[in-house]
Amino acid sequence: MKTESFRGRDFVTLLDWSKEEVETILDVALDLKRRNAIGEYHDHILRAKSLFMIFYNSSLRTRNSFEGGMTQLGGHAHYLEPGKIYTPALPGKEVAYSTERVSDVARVLARMGDGIAIRCYGDPVDWEYGGANELINNFAYWADIPVLNMEDDKYHPFQALADVLTVKEKFGGFKGVKFVMSWAYSPSIHKPRAVPQSAIIAASMMGCDTVLARPPEMALDPEVIEACEGYAEMNNASFEITDDFMGAAEDAHVLYPKAWCPIQLFQPPVGEDDADLAQEIFDSYKDWKATPEHMAQADPNAIYMHCLPADRSWEVTDDVIDGEQSVVFDEAENRLHAQKAVMSLTMS
């Protein structure tokens, strides 16, 4: 397809992109990865261009894959930490001489660079579900350069691209691939929904037979579920929701167990702002854990996936995450290539 339509576009959620467009992104990512493997430099693509990265939350993979990606493409990534700059804030959430309205920050940075990437979820928005997504969309409204979502409280589209890129590499495609996104136990309740929601969006969009396995209290956003059902119908594939952790793993090709918080943690009206209740719910499902027995339920060629960082010994045992079926480091590397593809297409 023609790639001119990619230029200047925001990348906030995969729901804004068509299956054909995402397939193009994956093709470009694979091409850049192959070029990287043979030492073929491509630093002309974003030469002299700047990406401003605003991190409200800590990061290892996201920060380094964006910085490394911009360097490999010939550009430069600027790390901006709220608190070290005037913290961008929405109207009504401003603090004198401490914050600066998003509309002003976005327009200033748009005059100085070529893209704005933002990570924000959880504490910076007081666990108001959708608050961080609103902030990123407000940046996108005011900036006339691409705004890239490095994870908010609803979506993590770049992780989802890395996930399906890994599936494509391991299985050659998506048709007939049973992709199981499941909840797993962690002693920490402070886990956003972004990864599982974007993972099932991407898997169902690309045509996997997608399964969401979660305790009833860990239900995901109804709008996301509706989108996944639509993608499954479009692809003549299946989308299933179950509360059977071990049963969901039967004959699976992809097992992706990861913790995320129940709605009780969020502020009203979505939740109850009750961390104690959320912890109580979490602790009642300690047996939801990736173990060799769990992997044994799956297809013999199944892969174990996780976005990382994983809570070892709680979400997953060492012999699974470090075992032969684990592809978590391939998946982590693919963040670099997927992000380079999107930046090349939107910022060039």
N, C-alpha and C positions, 0 to 999 in steps of 0.2 A: 504494500500500500504506500501511498505518498506520505512522506514524513513531514511535509511542510506544516501539516495541521497540528503537529506536536509542539511547534515552537511557541514559546511564551506561555504555555499552559501550566496551571497549578497541578500539583500532585498531592492531594489531600486524602483521597480515598479511591480505591479501585472501582467503587460504584460509579465514579464519574467517567470511566473509561470502558470502551467496548472490548469484547473478547479478542477481536482482530487486532486492536491496538496493543493489548497486553501481549499477544503472541509476537507482535513486532518488537516490543521491548525485550522479550526473552531471546529472540533471535539476535538482536543487537548485543545483548549481554553475553551470549555464547560466542559471538564473533570477537568481541573485545577480550574475552577470557582466553580464546585461542591465540589471539595476537600477543597477549601478555605472556603466554606460555612459551612462545618461540622468540621472545625478546624483541618483538616488533613494536617500536614506540608509536604512540598515537597522541603525543603531547601538542599536536596542532589543533585538536578539536575544540578545546576551550582556552586556547592560548590568551594570556593577559586578562582572563575573566575572573571575577571574584564572587565567591559564595559566602554570605554572612550566615553563621550558624549560631542560633540562640538556644542555649541549653538551660531550661529550668530544672532539669533532673540530671543525675549522674549518668555516665555512659562509658563503655569501653569499645564495643563493636561499632556502634553508630558513629561516634565521633571519629574514630580512626579510619573507618571505611570511607567516610565522606572526605576527610582530609587527604587520605591516601589517594582516593579517586580523583579529586581535583588536581592533585600534583601530577598524577599519571596523565591526565587530560590536558596538562599545560597551564592550569589556572591555580588559584590560591583560595584556601578556605580560611575565613576569619572566625576565631572562636570568641563568642560573646556570652558572658555569664551574667545573668540578672543579679543585681547587687553590686557587681563591678561596673555595670553601666546603669543608667536609669532604667528600672525594670518596666518593660512594656506592660500596660494595664488597660483594661476596658473601661469605658465611662462608668462612673459610679464605684469603681474599685481603685481609685487613684489615691495616693498619699503624697502630700506636698513635699517637693524636693527629694523624693525617693523614687517615684514612678514617672513615666511619660506615656501619654496616651498612644495606643497602638497605631492609630491613624497617622500620628506624627512620625513615629519611629519608622513605619512602613514606607512613608513617602520620602523620608530622608535617605534610608538605605537604598531605595529604588533609584535615587539620583547618583549613587556612588558605586553600585555593583550590578550584578547580573542575575542573582538569585538569593532567596532568603529561605533558610531551612530552620525548622523549629521543633523542639521536643518539649512537651509539657503535659503532665498528667498528675493526678493525686494531690499531694499537699499544696502545691502552688495555687490550686483552684479549690482547696478545702474539700476535696472529694465530692464536688458537685458534678454529677455525671453529665457530660456534654459541655462542661465549662471550658475545658482546654480546646475542644474541637471548635467551639464558638470563637475562641481567641485566635486560633489559626485561620479560620475562615474570615475573620475580621482583617487579619494581615493580608489575605488574598484579595479582599475587597479593595483595600487602599493601595496596594503595591501594583505597579504595572510591569513587574518582572515576576518570573515564576516563584511561587511559594511551595516549598516541599515539606511534607509532614514527616518528621523523624520519629514520631509516635505521639499520639494524644490519648485521651481517655476512651475513645471509641475505636480508633483505627491505627494500625501500624502497617501501612501499605508496602513499605520497602522490605520489611521482614517477610510479608506474604509473597512478594516477588521472589525473594531468595528461596522460600519454601518450595514454590512450584517449579522454579528453575532446577532445584535439586531433584525433585521428582522426575522432571523431564530427562535429566542426565541419567538417573538410575534406571528408569523404566522405558525410556524412549518416547514417551507420550503419556496421555492421561486416560484414554478410553479403557475401561475395565479395571482401573486402579482403585482399590478400596482405601480411602484416606480417612483415618480415624483421628479426629481431634478430641482428646478427652481431658477432663479435669484430673489433677493429681494433687495430693496433699502437700502442704507446706505449713510450717509453724507460723509463718508471716501471712497475715490477711491482706496486706497492702499490695495487692496485685491487680493491675487494671485489666479490663476486658479486651484491650486492643489487639493482642496477639491472636487469641482464639477467634475473635470475630473476623479479623482480616484473613486468617488462615482458611476458614470455611468459605468465605466469599471467594477467595482465589481458587480453591480446590473445586468448588462447584461451578464457578465460571469457566474453568478450563475443561470440565467434563469428567472429573473423578466421581466415583460413587462415594459420596461424602457422608460420614457418620459423625454426629456430635454426641459424645458420651459424657454425661454430667449428672451429679446429684440434682434432684429437683430444685434445690435452693440456689443452684448455680446457673439458672436459666440465663440465656443471653438476650440481647436486644431484639424485640419482635420485628423491627424493621430489617435487621440483618437476616433473621430467619426467613422472612418473606422473600428477601432478595435471593437467598440460597435456593429456596424452593423454585423460584422462577428460573434460575440458571440451570438447575437440574432438569426441569421440563424442557428448556431450550436445547439442552445437550442430549436429551433422551437418556439421562442418567438418573441416579437415585440420590435422595437426601433423606436421612433418617436421624431421629433424636431418640436416645435411650438413656436409662439410668443404670444400665448393666455394664459395669466396667470390664469385666472379664469376657462377657458375651460379645461385646462390641469388637473385641480384638480377634475374634475367630476369622481366619482366612484373610486378615488385613494385610495390605502391602505397605502401608505407612501407619506407624503408631507414634502419636504426638501427644504424650501426656504432660500437662502443664497446669499449674495453679492459677486461678483467678478469683476475685472476690465475689461474695454474694451481694445482692442489692442492699442488704441491711447496712452495709458500710457507707453507702452513699447518702448524701444529704436528701431530705425531702424536696420534692414530692416523689422522686424515684425510689428512695430508700428511707431508712429510719435513723440514720446517723448513730448507730448502735454498734460500736466496735466490740463490745463484750459479747453481744449476741452473734456477731459475725464470727468471732473466734470460737464460740461454742459450736456453731454449725461446722466450721472447718474441722474441729477436733473430733467430730463424730464420723469422719470419713478418712481416718488415718490409713486404712487398708487400700486406698486408691493410690497405687504406687507402681512404677515401672520396675518389674523384676524379671528374672529369667523365666519364671512361670507364666508371666503375662506375655512375654515375647513368644513363648512356645505355642500360644494359642493362634498366632498369626501364620501367614504364609511362610514357608521355609526361606524365601528370599526377601522377607520383609525388612524394612529399615526403621530404625529408631531416630526420631527427630526431636529437637528442642531448640528454641530460639536462643537460649543461654542469656544470663547465667542460670544454671540449674541449681536447685537446692538439693545437693547430693545427700543421699541416705534418707531423704524425706520424699522428694518427688521421684527419685530414681536411684537404683543401686549402682555402685561403681562398676560392677561386672557388666551392666547393660550399657551405660553411657560410654565406657571405655572398651566395649566389646566390638566384635567384627561387624555387627549389624548397625552400629551407630554411625550416623553420617553428620553429626552435629558440627564437626569442624569444616566439612565440605559446605554445609549450610551457612556457617559463619562467613567463610570466604566468599560465598556467592552474594552476600550483602554488597561487597565491593563491586562486583561486576554488574549486578542489577542496578545499583545506584549510579554507576558510571553510564549505563545505558540511558536511564531517565534524564540525567543531567545533559548528556550529549544531545538527546532529542529535544529537550525543552529549552536549553540555554545556548545552543550553538547558533 
